[in-house]
């Protein structure tokens, strides 16, 4: 488990990713931009139209048997074939944050099958979760996905299944940023 | 569950708390200072000799039955009678951070009885945990304790019991800062 990694997602006129579309799934959206820059370090100056920051932290819900299953098939970011990406910033409601660890875990996996759903799309869809709530950011989590163009329909299917879970009833803001390079 | 609260602990020549002593329990200590300032907000300029920052986050291990037990007896910070305080910065080893949530929880409570030990000293000793690891800080956690002078022996007893747990085998740096006002 490496040290936490700070990542800034900067929407504006520059960056390695072209923004294909930005949709407000629930609550307020984000201002339209042409490009997205992903910078993996602290102290990145907030250039561009908006900057969202997060940190890859330790896993909060994954148990040993699940980590083993995930590790066996998941792929790193940055594959040459991964010409498509998505950034999904979400916030969860006060009701979610008022739950205790056992209650959140029960919704997360035993009921929502969040981890099991993600497993169905490996290795095609690579994923990295960033925590933002404790940084005082407007969103609680930023999830970054990378996949080949031919996996785009699979990715839409993954999003649809996650949004249908009980866990998603606690999401009170969600934006979908679709990207290509 | 309130929003995360940023707190800066600034060791130097100013602040509401007098530093009685600073001890390095494991690993490197902290530079000696006369006073400690506790500032509850973001963007506090790093004055003084050292500044440690943390954020009160959501609970990571406490389950519903435990939160109920804690809530029934725990007291807020800032009681008039609480003329003594302690700041205990700790870091845990890579081995700890490489464990999964279920494994950490098992050590935290089922084996170490961390929560149960804390309950034994309520309401005399008030406590607030601050998370620092995801802020890129030198310590992983900063725990702040407040108590009346007559509870000092109880506090020493609490520290001794926590340090004897299996969980503490994963602590690779610990400093004890004892304070009064």
Interface residues (C-beta under 8 A of the other chain):
Chain A: X1 X4 X6 X42 X55 X57 X58 X59 X60 X61 X62 X63 X64 X66 X67 X94 X97 X98 X100 X101 X102 X103 X105 X131 X133 X134 X135 X136
Chain B: X1 X4 X6 X42 X55 X57 X58 X59 X60 X61 X62 X63 X64 X66 X67 X94 X97 X98 X100 X101 X102 X103 X105 X131 X133 X134 X135 X136
